[in-house]
Amino acid sequence: MKKSRNGNRPGLLSISEAAWILGVNDGRVCRAIRLGLLPVVRRRGRLLIPAHALAHLADDSVPCTGSDVRGGA
């Protein structure tokens, strides 16, 4: 198995990786974390986002709030 950039944790993504997947900048992902829209875990001092959290955001059946990561103000 190929080692990933996030320390061989396939279920966890860095903030930059999550931003790239969502098509937004790092700042918007950090804002979503502060607002509680994205859960995070700490590993060796780094904030990592569980991949299932991004899948939840990408699911169109989930209602979006005005402060959603994918758009809005």
A tleap script that builds the chain and sets N, CA, C and O, in Angstrom:
source leaprc.protein.ff14SB
mol = sequence {
  NMET LYS LYS SER ARG ASN GLY ASN ARG PRO
  GLY LEU LEU SER ILE SER GLU ALA ALA TRP
  ILE LEU GLY VAL ASN ASP GLY ARG VAL CYS
  ARG ALA ILE ARG LEU GLY LEU LEU PRO VAL
  VAL ARG ARG ARG GLY ARG LEU LEU ILE PRO
  ALA HIE ALA LEU ALA HIE LEU ALA ASP ASP
  SER VAL PRO CYS THR GLY SER ASP VAL ARG
  GLY GLY CALA
}
set mol.1.N position { 0.844 -1.181 0.000 }
set mol.1.CA position { 0.000 0.000 0.000 }
set mol.1.C position { 0.886 1.239 0.000 }
set mol.1.O position { 1.890 1.306 0.709 }
set mol.2.N position { 0.499 2.199 -0.795 }
set mol.2.CA position { 1.241 3.447 -0.918 }
set mol.2.C position { 0.987 4.337 0.295 }
set mol.2.O position { -0.155 4.499 0.725 }
set mol.3.N position { 2.050 4.910 0.839 }
set mol.3.CA position { 1.918 5.794 2.001 }
set mol.3.C position { 1.379 7.148 1.557 }
set mol.3.O position { 1.887 7.748 0.610 }
set mol.4.N position { 0.344 7.623 2.250 }
set mol.4.CA position { -0.254 8.907 1.896 }
set mol.4.C position { 0.488 10.050 2.581 }
set mol.4.O position { 1.313 9.828 3.467 }
set mol.5.N position { 0.185 11.266 2.161 }
set mol.5.CA position { 0.830 12.453 2.739 }
set mol.5.C position { 0.448 12.668 4.182 }
set mol.5.O position { 1.188 13.321 4.918 }
set mol.6.N position { -0.691 12.137 4.616 }
set mol.6.CA position { -1.157 12.406 5.973 }
set mol.6.C position { -0.673 11.366 6.968 }
set mol.6.O position { -1.322 11.156 7.993 }
set mol.7.N position { 0.439 10.717 6.700 }
set mol.7.CA position { 1.012 9.802 7.671 }
set mol.7.C position { 0.390 8.421 7.640 }
set mol.7.O position { 0.270 7.772 8.679 }
set mol.8.N position { -0.005 7.966 6.468 }
set mol.8.CA position { -0.569 6.633 6.290 }
set mol.8.C position { -1.877 6.443 7.043 }
set mol.8.O position { -2.133 5.364 7.578 }
set mol.9.N position { -2.696 7.469 7.090 }
set mol.9.CA position { -4.025 7.392 7.701 }
set mol.9.C position { -5.051 7.629 6.599 }
set mol.9.O position { -5.454 8.766 6.358 }
set mol.10.N position { -5.475 6.554 5.927 }
set mol.10.CA position { -6.348 6.733 4.766 }
set mol.10.C position { -7.694 7.359 5.081 }
set mol.10.O position { -8.319 7.926 4.185 }
set mol.11.N position { -8.161 7.281 6.312 }
set mol.11.CA position { -9.448 7.857 6.666 }
set mol.11.C position { -9.372 9.299 7.125 }
set mol.11.O position { -10.397 9.889 7.467 }
set mol.12.N position { -8.180 9.880 7.141 }
set mol.12.CA position { -7.994 11.252 7.627 }
set mol.12.C position { -7.323 12.100 6.560 }
set mol.12.O position { -6.419 11.645 5.860 }
set mol.13.N position { -7.781 13.343 6.449 }
set mol.13.CA position { -7.256 14.273 5.452 }
set mol.13.C position { -6.733 15.534 6.124 }
set mol.13.O position { -7.267 15.976 7.141 }
set mol.14.N position { -5.687 16.104 5.546 }
set mol.14.CA position { -5.196 17.390 6.037 }
set mol.14.C position { -6.180 18.481 5.610 }
set mol.14.O position { -7.064 18.247 4.787 }
set mol.15.N position { -6.014 19.657 6.174 }
set mol.15.CA position { -6.860 20.790 5.803 }
set mol.15.C position { -6.686 21.118 4.326 }
set mol.15.O position { -7.665 21.397 3.633 }
set mol.16.N position { -5.459 21.086 3.842 }
set mol.16.CA position { -5.199 21.373 2.420 }
set mol.16.C position { -5.835 20.333 1.510 }
set mol.16.O position { -6.401 20.677 0.473 }
set mol.17.N position { -5.743 19.059 1.895 }
set mol.17.CA position { -6.359 18.005 1.089 }
set mol.17.C position { -7.880 18.157 1.058 }
set mol.17.O position { -8.504 18.001 0.008 }
set mol.18.N position { -8.466 18.460 2.205 }
set mol.18.CA position { -9.921 18.649 2.268 }
set mol.18.C position { -10.347 19.847 1.423 }
set mol.18.O position { -11.364 19.793 0.732 }
set mol.19.N position { -9.572 20.925 1.480 }
set mol.19.CA position { -9.886 22.114 0.687 }
set mol.19.C position { -9.826 21.794 -0.795 }
set mol.19.O position { -10.685 22.238 -1.556 }
set mol.20.N position { -8.828 21.033 -1.219 }
set mol.20.CA position { -8.691 20.675 -2.623 }
set mol.20.C position { -9.890 19.835 -3.076 }
set mol.20.O position { -10.435 20.062 -4.156 }
set mol.21.N position { -10.294 18.877 -2.259 }
set mol.21.CA position { -11.428 18.017 -2.603 }
set mol.21.C position { -12.716 18.830 -2.711 }
set mol.21.O position { -13.519 18.612 -3.618 }
set mol.22.N position { -12.908 19.769 -1.782 }
set mol.22.CA position { -14.118 20.586 -1.776 }
set mol.22.C position { -14.084 21.707 -2.814 }
set mol.22.O position { -15.121 22.280 -3.147 }
set mol.23.N position { -12.898 22.017 -3.321 }
set mol.23.CA position { -12.774 23.091 -4.305 }
set mol.23.C position { -12.827 24.466 -3.682 }
set mol.23.O position { -13.298 25.417 -4.306 }
set mol.24.N position { -12.343 24.581 -2.446 }
set mol.24.CA position { -12.313 25.862 -1.746 }
set mol.24.C position { -10.900 26.101 -1.229 }
set mol.24.O position { -10.037 25.233 -1.356 }
set mol.25.N position { -10.661 27.273 -0.647 }
set mol.25.CA position { -9.330 27.530 -0.096 }
set mol.25.C position { -9.238 27.024 1.347 }
set mol.25.O position { -10.250 26.709 1.972 }
set mol.26.N position { -8.018 26.953 1.859 }
set mol.26.CA position { -7.776 26.443 3.211 }
set mol.26.C position { -8.522 27.243 4.272 }
set mol.26.O position { -9.000 26.686 5.260 }
set mol.27.N position { -8.617 28.543 4.061 }
set mol.27.CA position { -9.286 29.407 5.028 }
set mol.27.C position { -10.751 29.058 5.221 }
set mol.27.O position { -11.276 29.140 6.331 }
set mol.28.N position { -11.407 28.668 4.139 }
set mol.28.CA position { -12.822 28.299 4.240 }
set mol.28.C position { -12.989 26.998 5.021 }
set mol.28.O position { -13.952 26.843 5.773 }
set mol.29.N position { -12.056 26.066 4.846 }
set mol.29.CA position { -12.103 24.818 5.615 }
set mol.29.C position { -11.864 25.119 7.097 }
set mol.29.O position { -12.549 24.568 7.959 }
set mol.30.N position { -10.905 25.981 7.394 }
set mol.30.CA position { -10.640 26.359 8.790 }
set mol.30.C position { -11.863 27.028 9.411 }
set mol.30.O position { -12.173 26.796 10.580 }
set mol.31.N position { -12.543 27.839 8.649 }
set mol.31.CA position { -13.755 28.496 9.142 }
set mol.31.C position { -14.834 27.462 9.446 }
set mol.31.O position { -15.521 27.559 10.463 }
set mol.32.N position { -14.984 26.481 8.572 }
set mol.32.CA position { -15.969 25.422 8.796 }
set mol.32.C position { -15.641 24.631 10.055 }
set mol.32.O position { -16.543 24.198 10.773 }
set mol.33.N position { -14.360 24.443 10.323 }
set mol.33.CA position { -13.945 23.749 11.544 }
set mol.33.C position { -14.317 24.586 12.757 }
set mol.33.O position { -14.873 24.066 13.725 }
set mol.34.N position { -14.012 25.887 12.713 }
set mol.34.CA position { -14.343 26.775 13.840 }
set mol.34.C position { -15.843 26.833 14.099 }
set mol.34.O position { -16.272 26.909 15.250 }
set mol.35.N position { -16.648 26.796 13.025 }
set mol.35.CA position { -18.105 26.865 13.158 }
set mol.35.C position { -18.721 25.526 13.565 }
set mol.35.O position { -19.913 25.447 13.861 }
set mol.36.N position { -17.909 24.488 13.576 }
set mol.36.CA position { -18.413 23.177 13.960 }
set mol.36.C position { -19.054 22.404 12.821 }
set mol.36.O position { -19.716 21.394 13.060 }
set mol.37.N position { -18.870 22.860 11.578 }
set mol.37.CA position { -19.437 22.169 10.424 }
set mol.37.C position { -18.603 20.961 10.013 }
set mol.37.O position { -19.120 20.018 9.414 }
set mol.38.N position { -17.318 20.992 10.333 }
set mol.38.CA position { -16.424 19.879 10.042 }
set mol.38.C position { -15.767 19.400 11.328 }
set mol.38.O position { -15.170 20.201 12.047 }
set mol.39.N position { -15.865 18.116 11.630 }
set mol.39.CA position { -15.174 17.588 12.807 }
set mol.39.C position { -13.690 17.401 12.499 }
set mol.39.O position { -13.310 17.206 11.345 }
set mol.40.N position { -12.868 17.460 13.520 }
set mol.40.CA position { -11.433 17.240 13.356 }
set mol.40.C position { -10.920 16.328 14.463 }
set mol.40.O position { -11.532 16.204 15.525 }
set mol.41.N position { -9.798 15.701 14.194 }
set mol.41.CA position { -9.068 14.938 15.200 }
set mol.41.C position { -7.636 15.447 15.199 }
set mol.41.O position { -7.128 15.892 14.169 }
set mol.42.N position { -6.993 15.381 16.348 }
set mol.42.CA position { -5.589 15.793 16.459 }
set mol.42.C position { -4.704 14.569 16.432 }
set mol.42.O position { -4.915 13.616 17.182 }
set mol.43.N position { -3.709 14.604 15.560 }
set mol.43.CA position { -2.701 13.560 15.481 }
set mol.43.C position { -1.347 14.230 15.394 }
set mol.43.O position { -1.044 14.932 14.428 }
set mol.44.N position { -0.531 14.004 16.422 }
set mol.44.CA position { 0.821 14.590 16.466 }
set mol.44.C position { 0.802 16.093 16.242 }
set mol.44.O position { 1.653 16.630 15.534 }
set mol.45.N position { -0.156 16.763 16.839 }
set mol.45.CA position { -0.244 18.215 16.758 }
set mol.45.C position { -0.894 18.759 15.497 }
set mol.45.O position { -0.994 19.975 15.332 }
set mol.46.N position { -1.339 17.882 14.603 }
set mol.46.CA position { -1.982 18.318 13.355 }
set mol.46.C position { -3.483 18.118 13.452 }
set mol.46.O position { -3.960 17.170 14.074 }
set mol.47.N position { -4.212 19.022 12.832 }
set mol.47.CA position { -5.657 18.851 12.722 }
set mol.47.C position { -5.944 18.077 11.447 }
set mol.47.O position { -5.529 18.479 10.361 }
set mol.48.N position { -6.661 16.958 11.584 }
set mol.48.CA position { -7.011 16.132 10.438 }
set mol.48.C position { -8.518 15.945 10.393 }
set mol.48.O position { -9.177 15.843 11.428 }
set mol.49.N position { -9.044 15.903 9.199 }
set mol.49.CA position { -10.486 15.811 8.995 }
set mol.49.C position { -10.824 14.387 8.563 }
set mol.49.O position { -10.234 13.875 7.612 }
set mol.50.N position { -11.767 13.742 9.250 }
set mol.50.CA position { -12.189 12.401 8.815 }
set mol.50.C position { -12.817 12.461 7.422 }
set mol.50.O position { -13.607 13.357 7.125 }
set mol.51.N position { -12.459 11.508 6.581 }
set mol.51.CA position { -12.960 11.487 5.205 }
set mol.51.C position { -14.476 11.382 5.161 }
set mol.51.O position { -15.107 11.929 4.257 }
set mol.52.N position { -15.067 10.689 6.123 }
set mol.52.CA position { -16.528 10.543 6.108 }
set mol.52.C position { -17.228 11.886 6.293 }
set mol.52.O position { -18.368 12.050 5.859 }
set mol.53.N position { -16.564 12.846 6.930 }
set mol.53.CA position { -17.161 14.172 7.112 }
set mol.53.C position { -17.297 14.890 5.766 }
set mol.53.O position { -18.272 15.606 5.537 }
set mol.54.N position { -16.321 14.698 4.883 }
set mol.54.CA position { -16.403 15.308 3.555 }
set mol.54.C position { -17.473 14.617 2.720 }
set mol.54.O position { -18.180 15.262 1.947 }
set mol.55.N position { -17.587 13.317 2.877 }
set mol.55.CA position { -18.621 12.589 2.151 }
set mol.55.C position { -19.997 13.096 2.571 }
set mol.55.O position { -20.904 13.203 1.747 }
set mol.56.N position { -20.145 13.407 3.852 }
set mol.56.CA position { -21.407 13.941 4.366 }
set mol.56.C position { -21.710 15.304 3.738 }
set mol.56.O position { -22.852 15.578 3.370 }
set mol.57.N position { -20.698 16.151 3.617 }
set mol.57.CA position { -20.889 17.471 3.004 }
set mol.57.C position { -21.217 17.352 1.515 }
set mol.57.O position { -22.000 18.138 0.982 }
set mol.58.N position { -20.621 16.377 0.856 }
set mol.58.CA position { -20.820 16.220 -0.578 }
set mol.58.C position { -22.168 15.603 -0.913 }
set mol.58.O position { -22.610 15.676 -2.060 }
set mol.59.N position { -22.826 14.999 0.062 }
set mol.59.CA position { -24.116 14.360 -0.163 }
set mol.59.C position { -25.177 15.433 -0.368 }
set mol.59.O position { -25.449 16.218 0.540 }
set mol.60.N position { -25.773 15.471 -1.542 }
set mol.60.CA position { -26.754 16.505 -1.867 }
set mol.60.C position { -28.058 16.362 -1.094 }
set mol.60.O position { -28.846 17.307 -1.040 }
set mol.61.N position { -28.302 15.197 -0.495 }
set mol.61.CA position { -29.545 15.018 0.251 }
set mol.61.C position { -29.490 15.668 1.625 }
set mol.61.O position { -30.510 15.784 2.304 }
set mol.62.N position { -28.295 16.092 2.036 }
set mol.62.CA position { -28.147 16.747 3.331 }
set mol.62.C position { -28.449 18.225 3.167 }
set mol.62.O position { -27.844 18.882 2.320 }
set mol.63.N position { -29.379 18.769 3.962 }
set mol.63.CA position { -29.689 20.192 3.829 }
set mol.63.C position { -28.485 21.064 4.189 }
set mol.63.O position { -27.750 20.764 5.130 }
set mol.64.N position { -28.296 22.131 3.438 }
set mol.64.CA position { -27.177 23.046 3.645 }
set mol.64.C position { -27.627 24.264 4.416 }
set mol.64.O position { -28.757 24.724 4.251 }
set mol.65.N position { -26.752 24.794 5.262 }
set mol.65.CA position { -27.045 26.023 5.981 }
set mol.65.C position { -26.421 27.177 5.230 }
set mol.65.O position { -25.643 26.964 4.299 }
set mol.66.N position { -26.747 28.384 5.616 }
set mol.66.CA position { -26.193 29.566 4.965 }
set mol.66.C position { -24.699 29.703 5.131 }
set mol.66.O position { -24.047 30.353 4.314 }
set mol.67.N position { -24.138 29.106 6.173 }
set mol.67.CA position { -22.690 29.192 6.412 }
set mol.67.C position { -21.986 27.916 5.994 }
set mol.67.O position { -20.922 27.586 6.519 }
set mol.68.N position { -22.579 27.197 5.048 }
set mol.68.CA position { -22.016 25.934 4.564 }
set mol.68.C position { -20.655 26.178 3.934 }
set mol.68.O position { -20.395 27.262 3.410 }
set mol.69.N position { -19.802 25.194 3.983 }
set mol.69.CA position { -18.455 25.262 3.443 }
set mol.69.C position { -18.468 25.400 1.928 }
set mol.69.O position { -17.585 26.049 1.369 }
set mol.70.N position { -19.450 24.805 1.247 }
set mol.70.CA position { -19.465 24.786 -0.209 }
set mol.70.C position { -19.860 26.123 -0.817 }
set mol.70.O position { -19.691 26.313 -2.021 }
set mol.71.N position { -20.364 27.028 -0.050 }
set mol.71.CA position { -20.759 28.306 -0.625 }
set mol.71.C position { -21.375 29.188 0.439 }
set mol.71.O position { -21.274 28.905 1.633 }
set mol.72.N position { -22.001 30.237 0.009 }
set mol.72.CA position { -22.639 31.156 0.956 }
set mol.72.C position { -21.661 32.144 1.533 }
set mol.72.O position { -20.480 32.158 1.186 }
set mol.73.N position { -22.172 32.970 2.420 }
set mol.73.CA position { -21.339 34.031 3.014 }
set mol.73.C position { -20.613 33.540 4.223 }
set mol.73.O position { -19.869 34.296 4.846 }
savepdb mol mol.pdb
quit
